[in-house]
Amino acid sequence: MSKLHDSGVTDQVPNALVQPIERRSFLRYTGAGMALSGLFLAGCDDDDDNNNSGNLIDVGSGDNGVLNYAYALEQLEAAFYAQVKTGTYYTGLAASTSEKQIFDDLALHEKAHADFFKTALSTNAIKALEPDFSSINFNDRSSVLNAAKQFEDLGVAAYNGAGRYIQTAAYLVIAGKIVSVEARHAALIRDLIGYNTFVDSDVVDLFSPTSATSAPGDGNGTGLERSMKPSDVLAKANGFLKEGSKLSANNLK
């Protein structure tokens, strides 16, 4: 795995979950050029549907709503990995291990994702969210890895389920680039938990051939990644957010 750690990225959880990333940007990781980022920014100034609905923050509607939906989830992931890095990581994780490098890289990726969406949305971005990680034992490897698995799997299913709401082709390209990175994260975390478990029936509609001699494509299952509706995703994500930061996606239709 390539080393992506940058000393310019803080190891502490900031008061606002997402701060501008120094010397790096998400576009460098995705390979997207300035032309796409310009399109991304150009379309984000005409939707003002982001508001508080009761005690929930609604992400909005249309493309702007999808971007805020993604931004919210990236904020949560970035905050989680920043918290993992705080202090000495989890007990027993030596500074020289490859596992520590994995968490350093994932922290950098997720912060880059969150910073990208914050910049793209500009004044249309929802506020910085406050996490509630009280259910996670950050000193315990199993607790941290299982939380990481939940966040990464949720992110992949969320992007897959949100594609139907995207109206601008350039945004769909960006979403495809991000979800491919998130899927790599999810596979890596799953294999840290259990070898060769990176693909399982809970996240993929596994294809099973009818028999050992069946013709190609003859079997059950699609082999495609599973997706989730925004309402189902946020029902899970809200369990890791404080009151006043919980979300709704009632206008994504």
C-alpha positions in Angstrom: 0.0 0.0 0.0 1.4 3.4 -0.9 2.2 5.8 1.8 -0.2 8.8 1.7 0.4 10.2 5.1 1.0 14.0 5.1 2.5 15.7 8.1 0.3 18.7 7.4 -2.8 16.8 8.5 -3.7 17.2 12.1 -3.9 14.1 14.3 -6.5 15.6 16.6 -10.3 15.9 16.1 -11.0 19.6 15.4 -14.0 21.4 16.8 -15.4 21.6 13.3 -15.0 18.1 11.9 -13.7 19.3 8.6 -10.9 21.8 8.1 -9.1 22.7 4.8 -6.5 20.1 3.9 -3.0 21.4 3.4 -1.0 20.8 0.2 -3.3 18.0 -1.0 -6.8 17.9 -2.5 -9.3 15.2 -3.3 -8.8 15.9 -7.0 -5.3 14.5 -6.8 -6.6 11.2 -5.4 -9.4 10.8 -8.0 -7.4 12.1 -10.9 -10.3 14.4 -11.8 -9.1 17.6 -13.6 -10.0 21.2 -13.0 -12.6 21.1 -15.7 -14.7 18.6 -13.8 -14.2 20.5 -10.5 -15.3 23.7 -12.2 -18.5 22.0 -13.4 -19.0 20.7 -9.9 -18.7 24.1 -8.4 -20.8 25.8 -11.1 -23.9 23.9 -10.3 -23.9 24.3 -6.5 -25.3 27.8 -6.2 -28.9 27.5 -7.0 -30.4 25.3 -4.3 -31.2 26.6 -0.9 -33.1 23.7 0.5 -30.7 22.9 3.4 -32.5 23.8 6.6 -33.4 22.4 10.0 -36.5 20.3 9.9 -37.6 20.0 13.5 -34.5 18.6 15.3 -33.0 17.2 12.0 -30.8 18.8 9.4 -32.3 18.1 6.0 -29.6 17.7 3.3 -31.8 19.4 0.6 -32.9 18.3 -2.8 -31.6 17.8 -6.3 -27.9 17.7 -7.0 -27.2 20.0 -4.1 -29.0 17.6 -1.7 -26.9 14.6 -2.9 -23.7 16.6 -2.4 -24.7 17.5 1.1 -25.7 13.9 1.8 -22.3 12.7 0.7 -20.6 15.6 2.6 -22.4 14.5 5.8 -21.2 10.9 5.5 -17.6 12.0 4.7 -17.6 14.3 7.7 -18.5 11.4 9.9 -15.9 9.1 8.4 -13.2 11.8 8.6 -14.0 12.4 12.3 -13.9 8.7 13.1 -10.5 8.2 11.6 -9.1 11.4 13.2 -10.3 10.0 16.6 -8.6 6.7 15.9 -5.3 8.5 15.4 -5.7 10.6 18.5 -3.0 9.6 21.1 -1.7 6.1 20.6 -4.3 4.6 18.3 -5.8 1.5 19.8 -4.0 -0.6 22.4 -1.3 -2.9 20.9 -1.0 -1.0 17.6 2.7 -0.4 17.3 4.0 2.7 15.4 5.9 0.5 12.9 3.0 -1.7 11.9 1.4 -1.7 8.4 -2.0 -1.6 10.2 -1.1 1.8 11.6 -0.1 3.0 8.1 -3.5 1.8 6.8 -5.3 4.0 9.3 -3.1 6.9 8.5 -3.9 6.6 4.8 -7.7 6.1 5.4 -7.7 9.2 7.7 -6.1 11.3 4.9 -8.4 10.0 2.2 -11.6 10.7 4.2 -10.5 14.2 5.2 -9.7 14.9 1.5 -13.2 13.7 0.6 -14.9 15.9 3.2 -12.8 18.9 2.3 -13.6 18.4 -1.4 -17.4 18.5 -0.8 -17.1 21.4 1.6 -15.3 23.5 -1.0 -17.6 22.4 -3.8 -20.8 23.3 -1.9 -19.4 26.5 -0.6 -22.1 28.5 1.2 -24.7 25.8 0.4 -22.9 23.3 2.6 -24.6 22.0 5.8 -22.9 22.8 9.0 -20.0 21.0 10.5 -21.5 18.0 12.3 -20.8 16.8 15.9 -20.2 13.1 16.2 -21.2 10.8 19.0 -18.7 7.9 19.2 -19.6 6.9 22.7 -20.5 3.4 21.5 -17.0 2.8 20.2 -14.1 1.7 22.4 -11.2 3.4 20.7 -8.7 1.4 22.9 -10.0 -1.9 21.5 -9.0 -3.2 18.1 -12.1 -5.2 17.5 -14.4 -2.3 18.4 -12.4 0.1 16.1 -12.3 -2.3 13.1 -16.0 -3.2 13.4 -16.9 0.5 13.5 -14.7 1.2 10.5 -16.4 -1.7 8.7 -19.8 -0.2 9.4 -18.8 3.3 8.2 -17.1 2.1 5.0 -19.9 -0.4 4.1 -22.5 2.3 4.8 -20.6 4.8 2.6 -20.4 2.4 -0.3 -24.1 1.5 -0.1 -25.0 5.2 0.3 -23.2 6.3 -2.9 -24.7 3.4 -4.8 -28.2 4.3 -3.7 -27.8 8.0 -4.3 -26.8 7.7 -8.0 -30.4 7.7 -9.1 -30.9 11.2 -7.7 -27.9 12.8 -9.5 -29.0 15.0 -12.4 -25.7 16.3 -13.7 -23.4 13.8 -15.5 -20.2 15.4 -14.2 -21.4 14.7 -10.6 -22.0 11.1 -11.4 -18.4 10.8 -12.6 -17.2 12.2 -9.4 -19.4 10.0 -7.3 -18.2 7.0 -9.2 -14.6 7.9 -8.5 -15.3 8.4 -4.7 -17.3 5.2 -4.3 -14.5 3.1 -5.9 -12.1 4.5 -3.2 -14.6 3.8 -0.4 -15.1 0.2 -1.7 -11.3 -0.3 -1.5 -11.4 1.0 2.1 -14.3 -1.4 2.9 -12.5 -4.4 1.4 -9.3 -3.6 3.3 -11.0 -3.2 6.6 -12.9 -6.4 6.1 -9.8 -8.4 5.4 -8.2 -6.9 8.6 -11.1 -8.4 10.5 -11.1 -11.8 8.7 -8.9 -13.0 5.9 -10.6 -13.2 2.5 -13.9 -11.7 3.8 -13.7 -8.6 1.6 -16.7 -9.7 -0.4 -19.6 -11.2 1.4 -23.4 -11.6 1.0 -24.2 -8.8 3.3 -22.7 -6.3 0.9 -22.8 -8.1 -2.5 -25.5 -10.0 -4.2 -23.2 -12.9 -4.7 -23.4 -14.9 -8.0 -23.5 -18.7 -7.6 -23.2 -20.8 -10.7 -25.9 -23.5 -11.2 -23.3 -26.2 -11.3 -19.5 -26.6 -11.7 -20.1 -27.2 -15.5 -22.8 -24.5 -16.0 -22.4 -22.0 -18.9 -21.0 -18.5 -18.2 -23.7 -16.4 -16.5 -25.9 -19.4 -15.7 -26.7 -19.1 -12.0 -28.2 -17.1 -9.2 -27.4 -13.6 -8.0 -26.2 -10.6 -9.9 -22.7 -10.2 -8.4 -23.4 -6.5 -7.8 -22.8 -4.4 -4.8 -25.9 -3.8 -2.6 -27.3 -0.2 -2.3 -29.3 1.6 0.4 -31.8 4.4 0.3 -30.8 7.7 2.0 -33.4 7.3 4.7 -32.0 3.9 5.7 -28.4 5.1 5.5 -29.2 8.1 7.7 -31.1 6.0 10.2 -27.7 4.2 10.9 -25.5 7.3 10.6 -27.7 9.3 13.1 -26.7 6.8 15.7 -23.2 8.3 15.6 -24.3 12.0 15.6 -25.2 14.2 18.5 -28.6 15.9 18.9 -28.6 19.0 16.6 -26.4 17.2 14.1 -28.8 14.3 13.1 -29.9 14.3 9.5 -32.8 13.7 7.2 -33.0 13.3 3.4 -36.8 13.9 3.0 -36.3 16.0 -0.1 -34.2 13.5 -2.0 -36.8 12.0 -4.4 
